[in-house]
Amino acid sequence: MSSLIELTYVSEPAQAMSFLGLMRLLYHSYSNNQALGITGVLIYENDRFGQVIQGKADQIDALWNRIQKDQRHKNVRLIDRKPISERTFSKWTMVFQGRDEIANALPEVKGAIEDVEFPTGHPLLLALKDKK
């Protein structure tokens, strides 16, 4: 049995993200992660992505390999990878401006759009503040 892992990274989109592009990203990410049992949160803010993914180590490592090769990302930077005893995020969620409009347009992924409370001092919050 594979242990649980939490992986945190930041990246930038290779091209400007349109509203439609965000809708597609949300739909595919939500569907894929739900099928794999991956939970976490994706934040899109100031033209940067920050993501925390949690799940079984083999699934997280496979997803991380795909993310690094994904041509839609650039400047992908690993912030943290650590074993965890339990999940902080019970499902996969996306946080971004315009999320209410997407929830109305794609009601099947409404559960993936909500306010998220991060643990105090989480490395993703610090990395998104860092402009490097």
C-alpha positions as a printed NumPy array, in Angstrom:
array([[  0.   ,   0.   ,   0.   ],
       [  1.329,   3.387,  -0.964],
       [  1.683,   6.092,   1.676],
       [  0.039,   9.518,   1.422],
       [  2.048,  12.406,  -0.014],
       [  1.454,  16.13 ,  -0.253],
       [  3.175,  17.908,  -3.13 ],
       [  3.155,  21.692,  -3.552],
       [  4.313,  23.598,  -6.623],
       [  3.941,  26.9  ,  -8.462],
       [  4.003,  27.588, -12.197],
       [  2.947,  30.067, -14.833],
       [  0.699,  29.407, -17.817],
       [  2.655,  29.206, -21.075],
       [ -0.051,  31.373, -22.678],
       [ -2.532,  33.86 , -21.258],
       [ -5.466,  32.107, -19.591],
       [ -8.885,  33.043, -20.932],
       [-12.071,  32.474, -19.002],
       [-12.873,  29.556, -21.317],
       [ -9.387,  28.16 , -20.733],
       [ -9.957,  28.258, -16.967],
       [-13.29 ,  26.47 , -17.43 ],
       [-11.604,  23.703, -19.423],
       [ -8.785,  23.425, -16.891],
       [-11.242,  23.171, -14.025],
       [-13.38 ,  20.561, -15.735],
       [-10.501,  18.288, -16.77 ],
       [ -8.546,  18.659, -13.537],
       [-11.596,  18.011, -11.387],
       [-12.617,  14.946, -13.393],
       [ -9.123,  13.453, -13.565],
       [ -8.217,  14.083,  -9.94 ],
       [-11.537,  12.788,  -8.666],
       [-11.082,   9.565, -10.654],
       [ -7.563,   9.114,  -9.235],
       [ -8.519,   9.891,  -5.64 ],
       [ -6.295,  12.985,  -5.642],
       [ -7.349,  15.87 ,  -3.435],
       [ -5.911,  19.331,  -2.907],
       [ -6.338,  22.829,  -4.2  ],
       [ -5.354,  24.792,  -7.311],
       [ -5.073,  28.555,  -7.008],
       [ -4.907,  30.824, -10.032],
       [ -3.939,  34.346,  -9.076],
       [ -1.892,  37.105, -10.715],
       [ -1.196,  34.912, -13.774],
       [  0.355,  32.206, -11.611],
       [ -0.766,  28.763, -10.558],
       [ -0.134,  27.288,  -7.17 ],
       [ -1.231,  23.77 ,  -6.419],
       [ -1.241,  21.37 ,  -3.507],
       [ -2.002,  17.772,  -4.424],
       [ -2.524,  14.98 ,  -1.922],
       [ -2.875,  11.265,  -2.511],
       [ -1.025,   7.986,  -2.746],
       [  2.666,   8.491,  -3.464],
       [  2.699,   6.607,  -6.776],
       [ -0.267,   8.597,  -8.134],
       [  1.124,  11.935,  -6.955],
       [  4.546,  11.194,  -8.44 ],
       [  2.981,  10.17 , -11.775],
       [  0.875,  13.348, -11.842],
       [  3.92 ,  15.467, -10.938],
       [  5.852,  13.946, -13.864],
       [  2.988,  14.841, -16.233],
       [  2.764,  18.395, -14.852],
       [  6.488,  18.978, -15.425],
       [  6.175,  17.844, -19.058],
       [  2.918,  19.702, -19.711],
       [  3.56 ,  22.378, -22.353],
       [  0.775,  24.524, -20.876],
       [  3.062,  25.313, -17.901],
       [  6.328,  27.19 , -17.669],
       [  8.615,  28.004, -14.757],
       [  7.356,  24.983, -12.826],
       [  8.918,  25.015,  -9.357],
       [  8.575,  22.368,  -6.653],
       [  7.946,  23.986,  -3.275],
       [  7.506,  20.941,  -1.061],
       [  6.951,  17.187,  -1.176],
       [  6.312,  15.411,   2.086],
       [  4.611,  12.37 ,   3.545],
       [  1.364,  13.079,   5.391],
       [ -0.646,  10.94 ,   7.777],
       [ -3.991,  12.382,   6.675],
       [ -5.35 ,  14.739,   4.048],
       [ -5.776,  18.445,   4.78 ],
       [ -8.056,  18.82 ,   1.75 ],
       [-10.943,  16.356,   1.587],
       [-11.528,  16.92 ,  -2.148],
       [ -9.924,  18.737,  -5.084],
       [-10.798,  22.43 ,  -5.22 ],
       [ -9.931,  25.386,  -7.434],
       [ -9.782,  28.976,  -6.202],
       [ -9.691,  31.913,  -8.63 ],
       [-11.426,  35.096,  -9.647],
       [-14.634,  34.484, -11.592],
       [-15.316,  31.167,  -9.919],
       [-19.009,  31.985,  -9.38 ],
       [-19.477,  32.431, -13.134],
       [-17.876,  29.058, -13.806],
       [-20.005,  27.385, -11.137],
       [-23.086,  28.674, -12.953],
       [-21.777,  27.62 , -16.381],
       [-20.558,  24.175, -15.246],
       [-22.848,  23.022, -12.423],
       [-21.311,  19.524, -12.51 ],
       [-18.045,  20.916, -11.074],
       [-19.62 ,  23.326,  -8.608],
       [-18.289,  21.151,  -5.782],
       [-14.736,  21.98 ,  -6.875],
       [-15.213,  25.716,  -6.467],
       [-15.295,  27.055,  -2.966],
       [-13.435,  29.083,  -0.426],
       [-10.547,  27.159,   1.083],
       [ -8.938,  27.657,   4.438],
       [ -5.243,  26.866,   4.249],
       [ -3.297,  25.797,   7.285],
       [ -1.436,  28.791,   8.689],
       [  1.994,  29.218,   7.098],
       [  1.38 ,  26.687,   4.303],
       [  4.32 ,  26.857,   1.838],
       [  2.003,  27.485,  -1.134],
       [  0.769,  30.742,   0.347],
       [  4.344,  31.865,   0.906],
       [  5.404,  30.809,  -2.607],
       [  2.568,  32.718,  -4.277],
       [  3.633,  35.865,  -2.451],
       [  7.213,  35.341,  -3.653],
       [  7.567,  36.919,  -7.129],
       [ 10.52 ,  34.701,  -8.129]])
